[in-house]
């Protein structure tokens, strides 16, 4: 989580501020105050988050909220350190007058990586992150989607203070960062699920266990047209096992009907523990 806040602070000072990009949530408000009143975001980020600590404590409990307080303070500290390093000339921010798309791309990856690490290990950086975790807990929406929606509203309100072109680049940056957040939270354990409709379910499931060392589940089903009873094979494998799985099934039943699904998280034997 500390590594995530450090990466996030780096992205703000190295990519966002020098190119006058915006951000969503309370960090976006802190950036607006920096652009209009020249107030360092290291101070406003912490001050604006204090009222939300109580809300987070009620919903997430002491341990999670402790992580939030630590991450919020750490973010302010890392922002302050970045400000000092830039002032002393130890770090030269990436400022461009022509290739804003390159700055947008790297800003999105950096911001998304920092926030994704923080979220992955149970923390937040305060502000919209607290709201996103509450909605995620109550409604089941991904945090990346929630943050994207809120950020669009906050960034849109900055139209009178920031050049319109920069707002459009910012929206692209926020979209990229939301995808990176979801990938770091869920994509690291991405797998593929096979639903196989075949006349040889027992043979295929046995071969899966022998060659891939994977378990399979058999479901009873009936064809809507033929009305014939069949057994459907369901199995989850890692992405690097997909090709072997296809070859294995085709070798036994060339007429098998296979559906391959994306799986974001797998817990249990052969995969990550809960």
Phi, psi and omega in degrees: 000320178294322176298320179296316179293326178294317178295319179298313179298321178298315180298321180297312185276333184273327184243315189287299187298313182296336180256006180057040171281160177255175173222170179266176174064205182291332176295323177297320177296319178298322178293321177299318178296327177290318181290323186267322184244000179060036176268127182300134180293342179298330179273311185293328179300317180288315184296318182291336183275342185304315180298335182277349179299321180295318179298315180296323180297322181293320187273326189252347180086176188295315186294310180297320181292328175300317176300320181296314179298316180298315182293321180294315178295318180298321178298315179298321179295314181293324175298317179296318179297320177296319178299318179294315181296321178292319180297324181276355178083010179285333178232131178253112182299154179275100180244131182229153176246355185234306187264071180289334180294323177297317178296321179298315181299310183289328175296316179297317180294317182293311180298315180296321178295315179298310181292323179299319178295318179298312181294321185301326184254020168092009180253176171218164175259019178083187176061230182298332179301321178295314178299318181296320179292324178295313180294322177300320180288323184275320189249343179084004176289149178292148182296326178299319179294317181297313181297321179300314181296315180293319181297323178299319179295314182293315182294322179299328180288349181270010185303326184278355183243335184241146178302139182304323179298320180292327178294319179296318176297322180297319179299322176295317180299318180294320178298315179299315182296324179294323177293321179294320178302311181296322180294315181293323179288323189236328189288339181298335180250021182300139179219181179236138177250134179253128168250116189240119176259115189212162174270000182231056184296319182295316181295318180293314180296323178294318181293324177300316179294323182286315188267328182252351182056042179240148174275159178223154179241138179253130177248140174279133181215169179218132179293134182289333181266310183279339184063017180272140178283137178219165173248133181259134179265129177238129183210143178247131180226164172288160183298327180285358177256000185297314183296317178298323180295316180297315180297318180299313182293315182296327180294327181272317183218094180298340181264006181298143178260114185247135173240127181250123183250148169282136178236126184271332184210135180226128178233135179137187185300131181089349179232200184286148175289157181290000000 
